[in-house]
Amino acid sequence: MPADLKIFADAMRKIPRGKVATYGQIAAVAGHPRAARQVVWALNAFQGLPWHRVLGAGGAIRLPGQQALEQRLRLELEGVTFRGSRVDMAKHQWKRK
């Protein structure tokens, strides 16, 4: 399975510092727009991915408890700003070139 998930991991590696993408956006960039769940599987299958830069729809952090706090802190250290509990997607969403 990890070989199949590599396309999602490769897409995640392209997200630059200070930018974020949604699970669905990563799936679309990888050529599988309805495969957001497989993006989560790729995050679990590969080490060293910028996991903190991948969010739920609308910029929501979807991790539980301490993991959510760590994700928010990592993003803030990269200069990502929030509007309440969600990332300001208008400002920080990765625009693939």
C-alpha positions as CSV (number, residue, x, y, z in Angstrom):
1,M,0.0,0.0,0.0
2,P,2.7,2.6,0.8
3,A,3.8,2.6,-2.9
4,D,0.2,3.6,-3.9
5,L,0.2,6.3,-1.2
6,K,3.5,7.8,-2.4
7,I,1.7,10.2,-4.8
8,F,0.0,11.8,-1.9
9,A,3.2,12.0,0.1
10,D,4.9,13.6,-2.9
11,A,2.2,16.2,-3.1
12,M,2.4,17.0,0.6
13,R,6.2,17.6,0.4
14,K,5.5,20.4,-2.0
15,I,3.6,22.6,0.5
16,P,6.0,25.5,1.4
17,R,6.6,26.8,4.8
18,G,3.9,29.2,5.9
19,K,1.3,27.7,3.6
20,V,-1.4,25.0,4.2
21,A,-3.5,22.7,2.1
22,T,-6.6,20.6,2.9
23,Y,-6.8,16.9,2.7
24,G,-9.1,17.3,-0.4
25,Q,-6.7,19.7,-2.0
26,I,-3.8,17.2,-1.6
27,A,-5.9,14.5,-3.1
28,A,-6.7,16.6,-6.1
29,V,-3.1,17.7,-6.6
30,A,-2.2,14.0,-6.6
31,G,-4.8,13.3,-9.3
32,H,-7.4,11.7,-7.1
33,P,-9.9,14.4,-6.1
34,R,-12.2,12.1,-4.1
35,A,-9.4,10.4,-2.1
36,A,-9.0,12.7,1.0
37,R,-9.1,9.6,3.3
38,Q,-6.0,8.2,1.5
39,V,-4.2,11.4,2.3
40,V,-4.6,10.6,6.0
41,W,-3.3,7.1,5.3
42,A,-0.3,8.5,3.6
43,L,0.4,10.8,6.6
44,N,0.4,7.7,8.8
45,A,2.5,5.6,6.4
46,F,5.4,8.0,5.7
47,Q,7.8,9.6,8.1
48,G,9.0,13.2,7.8
49,L,6.0,14.7,6.0
50,P,4.9,18.2,6.8
51,W,1.8,16.8,8.5
52,H,1.1,20.1,10.3
53,R,0.5,21.9,7.0
54,V,-2.5,19.6,6.1
55,L,-5.9,20.6,7.4
56,G,-9.6,19.8,7.2
57,A,-11.9,21.6,4.9
58,G,-12.1,25.3,5.6
59,G,-8.8,25.4,7.5
60,A,-10.0,23.3,10.5
61,I,-7.5,21.3,12.6
62,R,-8.9,17.8,12.7
63,L,-6.5,16.2,15.2
64,P,-7.6,15.5,18.8
65,G,-6.2,17.0,22.0
66,Q,-2.5,17.6,22.3
67,Q,-1.9,16.8,18.6
68,A,-4.2,19.7,17.7
69,L,-2.3,22.0,20.0
70,E,1.0,20.9,18.5
71,Q,-0.3,21.4,15.0
72,R,-1.5,24.9,15.8
73,L,1.8,25.8,17.5
74,R,3.9,24.5,14.5
75,L,1.8,26.5,12.1
76,E,2.0,29.7,14.2
77,L,5.8,29.3,14.3
78,E,5.7,29.3,10.5
79,G,3.7,32.6,10.5
80,V,0.3,31.1,9.8
81,T,-2.5,33.1,11.3
82,F,-5.9,31.9,12.6
83,R,-9.4,33.2,12.6
84,G,-10.8,31.7,15.7
85,S,-10.0,28.0,15.6
86,R,-9.4,27.9,11.8
87,V,-6.5,28.9,9.6
88,D,-7.0,32.0,7.6
89,M,-7.2,30.1,4.3
90,A,-7.5,33.3,2.2
91,K,-4.1,34.2,3.3
92,H,-2.3,30.9,3.8
93,Q,-3.8,28.3,1.4
94,W,-1.2,26.8,-0.9
95,K,-1.8,27.8,-4.5
96,R,-0.2,25.1,-6.6
97,K,1.7,26.6,-9.6
